[in-house]
Amino acid sequence: MLEPTVSSPAAHEADHARRRTFAIISHPDAGKTTLTEKLLLASGAIRQAGQVKARGERRRTRSDWMEIEQQRGISVTSSVMTFERDGIVFNLLDTPGHSDFSEDTYRTLSAVDAAVMVIDAAKGIESQTRKLFEVCRLRDIPIFTFINKVDREGLDPIGLMDDISATLALDLTPFTWPVGMGTDFRGLIDVPGKRALFAEERGGPLTRIVPFAAPEDLIGLDGVDPRILAESVEGLSLALGILPPFDLDSFREGHLSPVFFGSAIKEAGVAALLAGLGGFGPSPLPRTANGRIVQPEEANVSGFVFKVQANMDPNHRDRVAFVRLCSGTFKRGMKLFNAREKRQMAIANPIFFFAQERETVDEAVAGDIIGIPNHGMLRVGDTLSEGETIRFEGIPDFAPEILRRVLLADPIKAKQLQKALQDMAEEGVVQVLRPVADPAPIVGVVGTLQLDVLSSRLDKEYGVPIRYESVSYVTARWIAGERAEMDRFIDANRFSIALDRDQAPVYLARSQWVLDRAIEEWPKLKFLAVKERG
């Protein structure tokens, strides 16, 4: 296994400076969930930061816990894992790869300081990868690139680098480089560490370490096919000659990405990626709130809810809000002010996560992700703070692209359905819209797979089977403007108006042409495709 070659922060540094909070993003099937699990293995993580109390093989290391995830073999919800290595506390947020769940991923990206972009070596940049990268770019999130599956037949390393750089307009610097690809894969060259790692036998772990002064010194090495080794060294030399050297400032600003080739399933290159995350990944970054910048070293505690998940433990019907801490040192039992509810909350049982497993935490700092069990008081976009009323920016709701009417299989369960849909809306699973002229609720989603998740969860978790019915609307927009003008519009379009969970008016358009016409005829109003939560 490739060992770290990048120094970690000293133990005496402030606690928040030793945090690395990052997400993993990718197109479906690029190997994101496998990489998540191998990072945990490479770190030696058992459960959470500082904990080594393993409970034998009963401990799960899988991050996909929802039944539908296990059935379909995909991630459809974000998982959080906290673990520690070499004095660094890592908060890893594993996100859905499928584009139908992009809303959950966008919100998760609001809570991280860096991202790992996983790319399939056989496919290069794919559509969902590009979309998620653009979200990172909008937020100036530094990107680590992990080119996965080098043990399978794939594109040439130089070609992959060129594809990524040209498609994303991103500078790249190789940190590891493959010796052969596919069936020819023999090992990795650790560029900054000036060493190469090879398998003692074909297909085995990379345990043979060979130091070098320059990559060319490896040519002619015993035990490695000379043709494969010469081609790899030539490719690396070419890459180093035409690509810029690593620059920390350029990386932190999101302009340059260090590239790690590897195979997550074979654990090749994973430890090097982890070392890079710990060594030069950013510690907690400042956040914008109330028109000012909140610094992580500020004394007062602040944080925001970027995710709510109900029924992670079906036996307890629990509901947990995931909170990204942005400043201060949080202590168990302290009271924080909920800006939306305008009331204090005592946080009695905060928790850290290892996938769906959890443990009560007594103290946490900026950069940490804590879970707050609650019964509906917290929802996505809420801000919690100490000493000052704060509202953090950048937690979006997106106008749904698919609309369906929800019909009950059993009308007696109308109250259960109302409660279940409220929970799902506050989690951000779906948008729930209630037409002012129709009692049946309408759900809005970005992708059709969200509808499958909703019906599955309502049935399994709430005992409320449903079916969907098509509606004559194709899109929805929030309406904003002066109250009098909004009232005029609503009166004139009563049968196309619904209310969201905040009672905010939403215009349901029957076609894009109808929406364009409304925008033209009502210039004093705004028809919003994106709305801030909170």
C-alpha positions as CSV (number, residue, x, y, z in Angstrom):
1,M,0.0,0.0,0.0
2,L,1.3,3.5,-0.9
3,E,2.2,5.3,2.3
4,P,1.7,9.0,2.8
5,T,4.5,11.2,1.5
6,V,2.9,14.6,2.5
7,S,3.4,16.0,6.0
8,S,0.4,16.4,8.2
9,P,-0.4,19.4,10.5
10,A,1.3,19.4,13.8
11,A,-0.7,18.1,16.8
12,H,-0.5,21.4,18.6
13,E,-2.4,23.2,15.8
14,A,-5.9,24.4,16.6
15,D,-8.5,21.6,16.5
16,H,-10.4,23.1,13.6
17,A,-7.1,23.3,11.5
18,R,-6.8,19.5,11.7
19,R,-10.2,18.9,10.1
20,R,-10.6,17.9,6.5
21,T,-14.2,17.9,5.4
22,F,-14.7,16.7,1.8
23,A,-17.2,15.1,-0.6
24,I,-16.7,12.4,-3.2
25,I,-18.4,13.2,-6.5
26,S,-18.6,11.2,-9.7
27,H,-20.7,9.8,-12.5
28,P,-22.6,6.6,-11.6
29,D,-20.5,3.5,-11.7
30,A,-17.1,5.3,-11.6
31,G,-16.3,3.6,-8.3
32,K,-17.2,6.3,-5.8
33,T,-18.7,4.0,-3.1
34,T,-15.8,1.6,-3.4
35,L,-13.3,4.4,-3.0
36,T,-15.2,5.6,0.1
37,E,-14.8,2.2,1.7
38,K,-11.2,1.8,0.7
39,L,-10.4,5.3,2.2
40,L,-11.8,4.1,5.5
41,L,-9.7,0.9,5.2
42,A,-6.6,2.9,4.4
43,S,-7.1,5.1,7.4
44,G,-7.6,2.2,9.8
45,A,-10.9,3.7,10.7
46,I,-13.2,1.6,12.9
47,R,-16.0,4.0,13.7
48,Q,-15.2,7.7,14.3
49,A,-12.4,10.0,15.2
50,G,-10.4,8.7,18.1
51,Q,-12.3,5.4,18.5
52,V,-10.7,2.0,18.2
53,K,-13.3,0.0,20.0
54,A,-14.2,-2.4,17.2
55,R,-17.0,-4.8,17.8
56,G,-15.7,-7.5,15.6
57,E,-17.0,-8.3,12.2
58,R,-20.5,-7.1,13.1
59,R,-19.4,-3.5,12.3
60,R,-20.5,-2.5,8.8
61,T,-18.3,-0.6,6.5
62,R,-20.8,0.0,3.8
63,S,-22.1,3.5,3.3
64,D,-25.2,2.5,1.3
65,W,-27.8,1.7,4.0
66,M,-31.2,2.4,2.5
67,E,-33.0,-0.7,1.3
68,I,-33.5,0.6,-2.2
69,E,-29.8,1.4,-2.4
70,Q,-28.9,-2.2,-1.5
71,Q,-31.4,-3.6,-4.0
72,R,-30.2,-1.4,-6.9
73,G,-26.5,-1.1,-6.1
74,I,-26.5,2.7,-6.2
75,S,-26.2,5.5,-3.7
76,V,-29.3,7.7,-3.5
77,T,-28.6,9.6,-0.3
78,S,-25.6,11.3,1.2
79,S,-23.8,9.4,3.9
80,V,-21.4,10.9,6.5
81,M,-18.3,9.2,7.9
82,T,-15.9,10.6,10.5
83,F,-12.5,9.0,11.0
84,E,-9.0,9.9,12.0
85,R,-5.4,9.3,10.8
86,D,-2.1,10.8,11.8
87,G,-3.7,13.5,13.8
88,I,-6.1,14.6,11.1
89,V,-9.9,14.2,11.5
90,F,-11.6,13.5,8.2
91,N,-15.3,14.1,7.6
92,L,-16.1,12.3,4.4
93,L,-19.5,12.9,2.7
94,D,-20.4,10.2,0.2
95,T,-22.9,11.7,-2.3
96,P,-25.3,10.1,-4.8
97,G,-23.8,9.7,-8.2
98,H,-27.0,9.4,-10.1
99,S,-28.2,12.7,-11.6
100,D,-31.7,12.1,-10.4
101,F,-30.4,12.9,-6.9
102,S,-28.4,16.0,-7.8
103,E,-30.3,18.2,-5.3
104,D,-28.9,16.2,-2.4
105,T,-25.4,16.4,-3.8
106,Y,-25.6,20.1,-4.4
107,R,-26.6,20.7,-0.8
108,T,-23.9,18.4,0.4
109,L,-21.3,20.4,-1.6
110,S,-22.4,23.5,0.4
111,A,-21.0,21.7,3.5
112,V,-17.6,20.7,2.4
113,D,-14.2,22.4,1.9
114,A,-12.9,20.1,-0.8
115,A,-14.0,17.4,-3.2
116,V,-12.6,14.2,-4.7
117,M,-13.6,13.8,-8.3
118,V,-13.6,10.1,-9.3
119,I,-13.2,9.4,-13.0
120,D,-13.5,6.0,-14.7
121,A,-10.2,5.5,-16.7
122,A,-12.1,3.8,-19.5
123,K,-14.6,6.7,-19.9
124,G,-13.0,9.9,-19.0
125,I,-15.2,12.9,-18.2
126,E,-18.9,12.0,-18.2
127,S,-22.0,14.2,-18.0
128,Q,-22.8,14.1,-14.3
129,T,-19.1,14.5,-13.4
130,R,-19.1,17.7,-15.5
131,K,-22.2,19.1,-13.8
132,L,-20.9,18.4,-10.3
133,F,-17.5,19.9,-11.2
134,E,-19.3,23.1,-12.3
135,V,-21.0,23.3,-9.0
136,C,-17.7,22.9,-7.2
137,R,-16.3,25.7,-9.5
138,L,-19.1,28.0,-8.6
139,R,-18.3,27.5,-4.9
140,D,-14.5,27.7,-5.5
141,I,-14.1,24.2,-4.0
142,P,-10.6,22.7,-4.4
143,I,-10.7,19.4,-6.4
144,F,-8.6,16.3,-6.0
145,T,-8.9,14.0,-9.1
146,F,-8.8,10.2,-8.7
147,I,-8.6,8.3,-12.0
148,N,-10.0,4.9,-11.0
149,K,-10.0,1.4,-12.5
150,V,-6.5,1.6,-14.0
151,D,-6.3,-2.2,-13.6
152,R,-9.0,-2.4,-16.4
153,E,-8.6,-1.6,-20.0
154,G,-8.9,2.2,-20.4
155,L,-7.7,5.3,-22.1
156,D,-4.1,6.3,-22.3
157,P,-3.0,8.3,-19.2
158,I,-1.9,11.3,-21.3
159,G,-5.2,11.2,-23.2
160,L,-7.1,11.1,-20.0
161,M,-5.2,14.1,-18.6
162,D,-5.8,16.0,-21.8
163,D,-9.5,15.2,-21.8
164,I,-10.0,16.3,-18.2
165,S,-8.0,19.5,-18.7
166,A,-9.7,20.5,-22.0
167,T,-13.2,19.6,-20.9
168,L,-13.1,21.3,-17.5
169,A,-10.6,24.1,-18.3
170,L,-8.6,22.9,-15.3
171,D,-4.8,22.7,-14.8
172,L,-3.6,19.2,-13.7
173,T,-0.5,17.9,-11.9
174,P,0.2,14.1,-11.6
175,F,0.9,12.9,-8.1
176,T,0.7,9.2,-9.0
177,W,1.2,7.6,-12.4
178,P,0.3,4.1,-13.5
179,V,2.9,1.6,-14.7
180,G,0.8,-0.1,-17.4
181,M,-3.0,-0.1,-17.8
182,G,-5.5,-2.9,-17.8
183,T,-4.0,-6.3,-18.0
184,D,-0.6,-4.6,-18.2
185,F,-1.0,-2.8,-14.9
186,R,2.1,-3.4,-12.7
187,G,2.2,-0.6,-10.2
188,L,2.3,3.1,-9.5
189,I,4.9,5.8,-9.5
190,D,4.6,8.2,-6.5
191,V,5.9,11.4,-8.1
192,P,6.4,13.7,-5.1
193,G,7.6,10.8,-3.0
194,K,10.2,9.8,-5.7
195,R,9.4,6.1,-5.4
196,A,7.6,3.4,-7.3
197,L,5.4,0.6,-5.9
198,F,5.1,-2.7,-7.7
199,A,3.3,-6.0,-6.9
200,E,5.6,-8.9,-6.0
201,E,3.3,-11.0,-8.2
202,R,0.9,-10.2,-10.9
203,G,-2.4,-8.9,-9.5
204,G,-1.1,-8.7,-6.0
205,P,-0.8,-5.8,-3.6
206,L,1.8,-3.0,-4.3
207,T,4.3,-3.9,-1.6
208,R,7.6,-3.6,-3.4
209,I,9.0,-0.1,-2.9
210,V,11.7,1.2,-5.3
211,P,13.1,4.8,-4.6
212,F,14.5,6.9,-7.5
213,A,16.1,10.2,-8.1
214,A,14.4,10.7,-11.5
215,P,11.7,8.5,-13.1
216,E,14.1,7.5,-15.8
217,D,16.2,5.6,-13.2
218,L,13.4,3.0,-13.1
219,I,14.0,1.9,-16.7
220,G,15.6,-1.6,-16.7
221,L,14.3,-2.5,-13.2
222,D,14.4,-6.2,-12.6
223,G,11.0,-8.0,-12.4
224,V,9.0,-5.5,-14.4
225,D,8.3,-5.8,-18.1
226,P,10.8,-3.4,-19.7
227,R,8.4,-2.3,-22.4
228,I,5.6,-1.4,-20.0
229,L,7.9,0.4,-17.7
230,A,9.6,2.3,-20.5
231,E,6.3,3.5,-21.9
232,S,5.0,4.6,-18.5
233,V,8.2,6.5,-17.7
234,E,8.1,8.2,-21.1
235,G,4.4,9.2,-20.5
236,L,5.1,10.6,-17.1
237,S,8.1,12.5,-18.3
238,L,6.0,14.0,-21.1
239,A,3.3,14.9,-18.6
240,L,5.7,16.5,-16.2
241,G,7.2,18.5,-19.1
242,I,4.0,20.0,-20.4
243,L,1.9,20.3,-17.2
244,P,2.4,22.9,-14.5
245,P,4.0,22.0,-11.2
246,F,1.8,21.8,-8.2
247,D,1.0,25.2,-6.7
248,L,-0.9,25.2,-3.4
249,D,-2.5,28.6,-3.9
250,S,-3.8,27.6,-7.4
251,F,-5.2,24.4,-6.0
252,R,-6.9,26.1,-3.0
253,E,-8.5,28.6,-5.5
254,G,-9.9,25.7,-7.6
255,H,-7.7,26.3,-10.7
256,L,-5.4,23.3,-10.4
257,S,-6.1,19.7,-9.4
258,P,-3.6,17.1,-8.2
259,V,-4.2,13.8,-10.1
260,F,-4.0,10.4,-8.5
261,F,-4.2,7.3,-10.7
262,G,-5.3,4.1,-9.0
263,S,-7.6,1.2,-8.5
264,A,-10.0,1.5,-5.6
265,I,-11.0,-2.1,-5.7
266,K,-7.3,-3.2,-5.4
267,E,-6.5,-0.4,-2.9
268,A,-3.9,1.0,-5.3
269,G,-3.3,4.7,-4.9
270,V,-5.9,5.1,-2.2
271,A,-3.4,5.8,0.6
272,A,-1.7,8.4,-1.5
273,L,-5.0,10.2,-2.0
274,L,-5.6,10.1,1.7
275,A,-2.2,11.5,2.4
276,G,-2.9,14.4,-0.1
277,L,-6.2,15.1,1.6
278,G,-4.5,15.3,5.0
279,G,-1.4,17.1,3.9
280,F,-2.6,19.9,1.7
281,G,-6.4,19.6,1.7
282,P,-7.9,22.8,3.1
283,S,-8.9,23.1,6.8
284,P,-12.4,24.6,7.4
285,L,-13.0,27.6,5.2
286,P,-14.8,30.9,6.1
287,R,-18.5,31.1,5.3
288,T,-20.8,33.9,4.2
289,A,-23.7,34.8,6.5
290,N,-25.6,38.0,7.2
291,G,-23.5,39.8,4.7
292,R,-20.3,39.1,6.6
293,I,-17.7,36.4,6.6
294,V,-17.8,33.9,9.5
295,Q,-14.3,32.7,10.4
296,P,-13.8,29.1,11.8
297,E,-11.7,30.4,14.7
298,E,-14.5,32.7,16.0
299,A,-15.4,31.8,19.6
300,N,-19.2,31.6,19.1
301,V,-20.6,28.4,17.7
302,S,-22.4,28.5,14.4
303,G,-23.5,25.9,11.8
304,F,-26.2,25.1,9.3
305,V,-28.4,22.1,8.4
306,F,-27.6,20.7,4.9
307,K,-29.4,17.4,5.2
308,V,-32.2,15.8,7.2
309,Q,-32.7,12.1,7.3
310,A,-35.6,10.3,8.9
311,N,-35.8,6.6,9.8
312,M,-32.0,5.8,9.5
313,D,-32.9,3.4,12.3
314,P,-36.4,2.0,11.4
315,N,-36.8,0.5,14.8
316,H,-36.7,3.9,16.5
317,R,-38.4,6.1,13.9
318,D,-35.7,8.6,14.4
319,R,-35.1,11.9,12.6
320,V,-31.6,13.4,12.4
321,A,-30.4,16.8,11.1
322,F,-26.9,16.9,9.7
323,V,-25.2,20.1,10.8
324,R,-22.0,21.5,9.4
325,L,-20.2,23.5,12.1
326,C,-18.7,26.7,10.8
327,S,-17.2,28.3,13.9
328,G,-16.5,27.8,17.6
329,T,-16.3,24.8,19.8
330,F,-19.6,23.0,20.2
331,K,-20.2,21.1,23.5
332,R,-22.9,18.6,24.3
333,G,-25.9,20.1,26.1
334,M,-25.3,23.7,24.9
335,K,-28.2,25.9,23.7
336,L,-28.2,27.3,20.1
337,F,-30.5,29.7,18.5
338,N,-32.6,28.5,15.5
339,A,-32.9,31.6,13.3
340,R,-36.0,30.3,11.4
341,E,-37.9,29.1,14.5
342,K,-36.6,32.2,16.5
343,R,-36.1,30.0,19.5
344,Q,-33.3,28.4,21.5
345,M,-32.6,24.7,21.2
346,A,-30.8,22.5,23.8
347,I,-28.6,20.0,21.9
348,A,-28.7,17.1,24.3
349,N,-27.5,14.1,22.3
350,P,-25.4,15.2,19.3
351,I,-23.8,12.3,17.3
352,F,-20.9,11.5,15.0
353,F,-21.5,9.1,12.1
354,F,-19.9,6.1,10.6
355,A,-22.3,5.4,7.7
356,Q,-25.6,4.6,9.5
357,E,-23.8,3.8,12.8
358,R,-23.4,6.6,15.3
359,E,-21.9,7.6,18.7
360,T,-22.7,10.4,21.0
361,V,-20.1,13.2,20.9
362,D,-19.2,15.5,23.7
363,E,-17.3,18.1,21.7
364,A,-17.0,19.2,18.1
365,V,-15.3,22.1,16.2
366,A,-15.6,24.0,13.0
367,G,-15.5,21.6,10.0
368,D,-17.1,18.7,11.9
369,I,-20.5,17.2,10.8
370,I,-22.7,16.4,13.8
371,G,-26.1,14.8,13.8
372,I,-28.9,16.3,15.9
373,P,-31.8,14.0,16.6
374,N,-35.0,16.0,16.7
375,H,-38.8,15.7,16.0
376,G,-39.3,18.1,13.2
377,M,-37.8,21.3,14.6
378,L,-34.9,21.3,12.2
379,R,-35.0,21.2,8.4
380,V,-32.6,21.8,5.5
381,G,-31.3,25.4,5.4
382,D,-31.8,26.1,9.1
383,T,-29.0,28.0,10.9
384,L,-28.0,27.4,14.5
385,S,-25.8,29.9,16.3
386,E,-24.6,31.2,19.6
387,G,-24.5,34.9,20.6
388,E,-25.7,36.2,17.2
389,T,-28.6,35.5,14.9
390,I,-27.0,34.2,11.8
391,R,-28.3,32.9,8.4
392,F,-25.8,31.2,6.2
393,E,-26.2,31.5,2.4
394,G,-26.1,29.0,-0.3
395,I,-28.5,26.2,0.5
396,P,-30.7,25.9,-2.5
397,D,-34.1,24.5,-3.5
398,F,-34.4,23.8,-7.2
399,A,-37.6,24.0,-9.3
400,P,-38.8,20.5,-10.1
401,E,-38.6,19.2,-13.6
402,I,-41.1,16.3,-13.1
403,L,-44.5,16.8,-11.5
404,R,-47.0,14.1,-10.3
405,R,-50.2,14.0,-8.3
406,V,-50.1,11.7,-5.3
407,L,-53.0,9.4,-4.8
408,L,-53.6,7.1,-1.8
409,A,-54.3,3.4,-2.1
410,D,-56.1,3.6,1.3
411,P,-58.0,6.9,1.8
412,I,-58.1,6.3,5.6
413,K,-54.4,7.1,5.7
414,A,-54.7,10.7,4.6
415,K,-53.2,12.0,7.8
416,Q,-50.3,9.6,7.7
417,L,-49.7,10.7,4.1
418,Q,-49.7,14.4,5.0
419,K,-47.1,13.7,7.8
420,A,-45.0,11.5,5.5
421,L,-44.9,14.1,2.7
422,Q,-44.0,16.8,5.2
423,D,-41.1,14.8,6.4
424,M,-39.9,14.0,2.9
425,A,-40.1,17.7,1.9
426,E,-38.1,18.8,4.9
427,E,-35.5,16.2,4.1
428,G,-35.3,17.6,0.6
429,V,-36.3,14.2,-1.0
430,V,-39.0,15.9,-3.0
431,Q,-40.8,19.2,-3.4
432,V,-44.4,19.0,-2.1
433,L,-46.8,21.4,-3.7
434,R,-50.4,21.9,-2.6
435,P,-52.6,23.4,-5.4
436,V,-55.0,26.0,-4.0
437,A,-57.8,24.6,-6.1
438,D,-57.2,20.9,-5.6
439,P,-56.9,18.8,-2.4
440,A,-54.5,16.2,-3.9
441,P,-50.8,17.1,-3.3
442,I,-48.4,17.3,-6.2
443,V,-44.8,16.1,-5.7
444,G,-42.0,17.6,-7.8
445,V,-38.7,16.0,-8.5
446,V,-35.6,16.4,-10.6
447,G,-35.4,12.8,-11.8
448,T,-37.8,9.9,-12.1
449,L,-35.8,7.7,-9.7
450,Q,-36.7,10.1,-6.9
451,L,-40.3,9.0,-7.4
452,D,-39.3,5.4,-6.9
453,V,-37.5,6.3,-3.7
454,L,-40.5,8.3,-2.4
455,S,-43.0,5.5,-3.0
456,S,-40.6,2.9,-1.5
457,R,-40.0,4.9,1.6
458,L,-43.6,5.9,2.2
459,D,-44.5,2.2,2.0
460,K,-41.7,0.8,4.0
461,E,-41.2,3.5,6.6
462,Y,-44.7,4.9,7.0
463,G,-47.0,2.1,5.8
464,V,-48.6,4.4,3.3
465,P,-48.7,2.9,-0.2
466,I,-49.3,5.5,-3.0
467,R,-49.6,5.7,-6.7
468,Y,-48.9,8.6,-9.1
469,E,-51.0,10.3,-11.6
470,S,-49.8,12.6,-14.4
471,V,-50.7,16.3,-14.3
472,S,-51.0,18.8,-17.1
473,Y,-48.1,20.9,-15.7
474,V,-44.6,20.6,-17.1
475,T,-42.7,23.0,-14.8
476,A,-42.9,25.1,-11.7
477,R,-41.5,28.4,-10.6
478,W,-41.6,30.3,-7.3
479,I,-43.2,33.8,-7.6
480,A,-41.5,36.8,-6.1
481,G,-42.3,40.5,-6.1
482,E,-44.4,43.2,-4.5
483,R,-47.3,41.7,-2.5
484,A,-50.0,43.6,-4.5
485,E,-48.7,42.5,-7.8
486,M,-48.3,38.9,-6.6
487,D,-52.0,38.9,-5.4
488,R,-53.1,40.1,-8.8
489,F,-51.2,37.3,-10.6
490,I,-52.5,34.7,-8.2
491,D,-56.1,35.8,-8.7
492,A,-55.7,35.7,-12.4
493,N,-54.1,32.2,-12.4
494,R,-55.8,30.6,-9.5
495,F,-56.0,27.1,-11.1
496,S,-52.2,27.1,-11.7
497,I,-51.1,28.2,-8.3
498,A,-49.8,25.9,-5.5
499,L,-48.2,26.5,-2.1
500,D,-44.9,25.0,-1.0
501,R,-44.0,23.8,2.5
502,D,-43.4,27.4,3.6
503,Q,-46.8,28.6,2.1
504,A,-44.8,30.4,-0.7
505,P,-46.7,30.7,-3.9
506,V,-45.6,28.5,-6.9
507,Y,-46.7,29.0,-10.5
508,L,-47.4,25.7,-12.3
509,A,-47.0,26.2,-16.0
510,R,-48.6,23.9,-18.6
511,S,-45.8,24.5,-21.1
512,Q,-42.6,26.4,-21.5
513,W,-44.4,28.7,-23.9
514,V,-47.0,29.5,-21.2
515,L,-44.2,30.2,-18.7
516,D,-42.4,32.5,-21.1
517,R,-45.6,34.4,-21.8
518,A,-46.2,34.9,-18.1
519,I,-42.7,36.2,-17.6
520,E,-43.3,38.6,-20.5
521,E,-46.7,39.8,-19.3
522,W,-45.8,40.2,-15.7
523,P,-42.4,42.1,-15.8
524,K,-42.7,43.2,-12.2
525,L,-42.6,39.6,-10.9
526,K,-39.8,37.2,-10.8
527,F,-40.3,33.5,-11.7
528,L,-37.6,31.7,-9.8
529,A,-36.0,28.4,-10.7
530,V,-33.8,28.4,-7.6
531,K,-34.7,29.6,-4.1
532,E,-32.7,29.8,-1.0
533,R,-33.7,27.5,1.9
534,G,-34.1,28.7,5.4
